[in-house]
Amino acid sequence: MMMYGQSEKFLALRALLGRFARCDAPVLIDGETGTGKELAAREIHYAGARSSKPFVPVNCGALPDTLIESELFGHRRGAFTDAKTTGVGMVDCARGGTLFLDEVDTLSMKAQVTLLRFLQDRQYRPVGGGQSRVADVRIIAATNSALEDLVAEGKFRADLLYRLNPLHVRIPPLRERRDDIVLLADHFLREAALAMRMPAKRWSDAAVQLLVAYAWPGNIRELENVSLRACLSADATEVGVDALFAAESALLRSNVADASVDDCGTFSSAKSRAVALFERTYLTDLMQRASGNISAAATMSGTERRQLGKLLKKHQIEARRFHQ
């Protein structure tokens, strides 16, 4: 899948990724869940000199402490109880290409030490012996957490952060690039119809307004899922508000804990949905401007801090998401 967008922030991001592709230094990518961090890593890889070599993604959260060295560096037959054959590690699989360390913030302290030792001189030895090898790989890591905060909390090694972070890029959330929402929604709707061998479909004007107004806490991945469900729900070639309701997405329901909105399409229910959508969108944008500071947000909006806190809780909006 390619990266799509036309907003100013997206174009600036693509330009930065292009510059990073022209060198070989490690890159740290951070961004919220669903923003497309792996796509950005692939963009760097395939635009660079290593494009003809492998791109190997590693889910760091799935690497057990007992097997991390074996998974990364391989092992000799008989190196441990279940090693009945010689195994090739992910570093060898990525030789000449890129090793993408996704969710690097989930590594245990033991795993961080193993990775740090490897990054210091790019040398490693398969578990069970053998000659030391030099890894010809580029390292790109990704996280949806603020690693600096984890370092301050003693949960992530500062020296490992420095090794991973010569180059840094932040992927903006979808709410910061609203000009791309319609473009992406159109793309996902076309892809969904094509995959399910359905006639081509398009969004109604009313549906587009709701898509653009929503804050998209799940970012691009959420938009893709909503588009798929709405495509399946729409009988006609035009995908309207009713299809979005049938998709049971938070897009229209806005995760309002105490809402009891039916789907009958009455004036009262439509008004309730519109108010809930406005509240959530306003609050999300407000907290973004205030960098997650509730007191500052209350001042900016002319609302009592306690009342604002109640509204945030009602819409399940966590202030820490917006800390910078």
N, C-alpha and C positions, 0 to 999 in steps of 0.2 A: 504494500500500500504506500502511496505517495503522500507527502504533506501538501495540504491544500490551504490556500488563504490569499487574501488581497489587502488585508488591513495594514496599517503603517507598522504596527508592532510585529506582525507576521513577516513582513518584508525585511524588517531590520533583523529579525531572528535568522531568516534564510541567509542574509548577507554575512552574519557572524559565523554561521555554520560553514559557509563557503570558505571563509578565511581560516578557520580552524582545520579544514580539510587539507590545506596546503602545507601544514607542518605535521610533525609526528609526536608532539608532546601529549601527555595524558590530558583528558578532559573530564570535568565533573559537571554533570547535568542535573539540575534540580527543578522540581515542578510538582504540582499537585497530582494526585492519582487521576489517570485518564487524559493527561495533557499531550501524550505522545512522545515520551522521553526516548523510548527505543527507536521510534521513527527518526528522531533527531540524530541519534547515534548512527543509524544506518545512513542517514544523509551525509554525515561526516565521512564515514567509511567509503561509500560508493562514489563520492566526489573527489577522493584522494588517490594517492599513488598505490594504495593497497587494494583497490577496488576489485582486482582480479583474484584476490586471495580470500580465504574464508572470513565471514563475520560470525563469531560464535557467542551467543548470549548465555549468560550464567545467572540463574536465579539464586542469589546469595542466601536468601531465606530458606532455601531447600538444601543447603550444604550442612550436613551434620558434622559436629566437631571431630568425631572419630574417623571420618572419611574425607575431610576437606583436602588433605595433602594428596590422597589417592585420586580424588576427583579432579583436582587442578593439575597435578604433575604425573599422574599415572602410577602404575605399580608393577613389580615383577611377580611372576608366578610364585606362589607360596609365601608372599610377603606378610599375609595375615590369613586367618582361618578360611575365609571364603574366596581367597584369591587363587582360583583353580587355573586361571589363564593370565597371561600378561595383559594389562590394561593400559590404554592410551589416555592420557589426561587431556583436559580441555585446552591447556596451554599448547600442547602439541597439535591439537586439532585446529587451533587458530594460527599456526605458524605462518608468518609472512603477512597475516591479516590483522584483525581486530578482535580483542577479547572484551566483551561488554559485560560489566559487572552490575547487574540490575539489583536494586534494593540493597545497596552496599551498607546501608545503615543497620541492617538486620544481622550483620555478622557478629558472632560472639567475640569476646575479648581474645580467646585463644585463636580463633580464625583470623582476627585482625593482625595478630602477631605473625601468623603464617604468611599472610598476604604482604605485610610490611617487609618481611625478610626477603621475599621474592622481588618486590618492587625496588629495593635498594640497589641491587646489582643485576637484576634480571636473570639470575642463575638459579637452577633448581636441580633436584635429583629425584628420580622416581622412587617411590616407597619400596624398600627392599634392596636398595643398592644400585650400582651402575655408575657410569661416569656422569659428572656434573655437566649440565647442558645450559646453553644460553638461549633465552627466549627471544625470538624475533617477532614480537607482537606489539601492537599499539593498545594501550589501556584506555577504555572509556567507562566511567562509572556513573550510576544514576541513583538518585535518592528523592523521596518525597518528604524528607525531614530536614530540618536545619541542622547540619552537622556541627556547626559552631556551638549550638545549644547543647548537643549531645556531648561535645568535648567538655563544656563547662560543667555538665552533670557527671562527668567521669564515665560516660558510657561509650565514648568513641575516642580513639587515640589521636592526639593532636599531630603526632609525626606521620601517621597514616593519612590524615586529612591533607597535610602539606604535600605528600607524594601524589595524591590523587588530583590535586587542585591547581596545577600550573595554569590551566585554562579553565574558565568557568562560564557556563551559560544557564540562564533561567528561562524555562518555558512558560510563557504567560498563560494564565487560566483563560478559559473561553469567555468569561465575563469581562475580560479586559480587551477582547478583540471581537466585539459584537458585529463588526462589519463582515466577519467571516461566517457568522452563524447560518445565514441563508445559503451561501455557497456550499457549505459543508452539508447542510440538511438536504439540499437538492442532490448532491453527490450520493449521500447515503440512501436516499429514496430511490434513485436510479439503480444503485447497486443491489438494493433489496429486491426490487421488482425483477431485475435481471436474474438474480440468483434463484428466485422462486418461479421463474418463467411466467411472470405475470405481465400484463400490458404496462407500458410506461405510465407513471403517475406524476402528479404535481401537487404542490401544497396550495391550499386556498389562501386568499389574502388574509382572512381572519386567523388561520393557523400560523401564517408567517409572523403576524404581529405577536402572537403568544410565544412563538419560538424565540423571537428576538428579545422579548421582555424578560424571559426567564433567566435566572442566575446561573444555571448549570453547575451545581456543586460537583457533579460527576464528570464534568468537562466533556471532551470530544467522545469518550467512550459512552457516556450517558446519552448524548445526542444520537450516536449511531444506534444504540439499543432502542431509543424512542422511535426513530425513523423506521426501524425494522418492524416493530410492533404495530405502528400506525399503518404501515403499508399492508400488513396482513389484515388489519381491521377494516380497511376502507374497501367497500364494494365497488365504488365508482373510481374513475381515473383521477378525480380530484380528492385529495386527502384533506379533510376539514377538521374542525374542532371536535366533532363527534368521534372521529377516528382516534384523536388524541386521548379522549376520555376512555374509549374502549381499550386503549393500550395500557390503561391503569398506571400512567406515569405520574411522577411527582410534579411534572411540568404544570399540570392544571390544579392538582390537589394541593400542591405546595407543602406537603407534609404537615398540614395544620392538625395538631393533635386533637383538638376538640371540635373539629368540623364534622357536621353531619349533613353533607351535601349529597342530594340524590342526583340521578342522571336524567331527570325527566325533562330538563330544558326549560323549566319555568323561569319567570323573571327573577324570583327570589333566589333560586339556586344559581342562576347566572351571575347575579349581583354578588353573592357570597364568594363565588370563585374568583370574580374580578378583583374584589377587595383583598382576598387572600394573596393573589398573585402580585398585586400592587405592593402590599405590605412586605412580602418576602423580597421582592426586587429592590424596593427602596432601602430596606434594612441591610441587604447585602452590599449595595453600593455605598451606603453610609459607613459601614464597618471597614470597607476597603479604603475609603478616604481617611478614616481615623486610625488606620493601621491596627485595628483591633482594640483600641483604647475606648472602653465603654463610657468613661467620664467625658472624654473629648467628643465622642459621638453624640452624647446627650446634649452637650453644649451646642454643637453644630446644628442639631435638629430641633432645638428648643423644647426638648422633652426631659422630664425628670429621670434621673439615672435609674431609679427603681422601676419606673414604668417601662423604660427602654429594655431593662433586663428581663422583664416579664415577656415583652414582645419577642425578644431574641430566643427565650426559652420556648415560647409558643411555636415558633417556626424552626426550632432545633438548629439555630445558627450559633456556632461556637466562635467566640471572639478570638481564640488562639489561632484559628485558621488564617487570620489576617495579620498576625504579628510579623513585622519586618525586621 
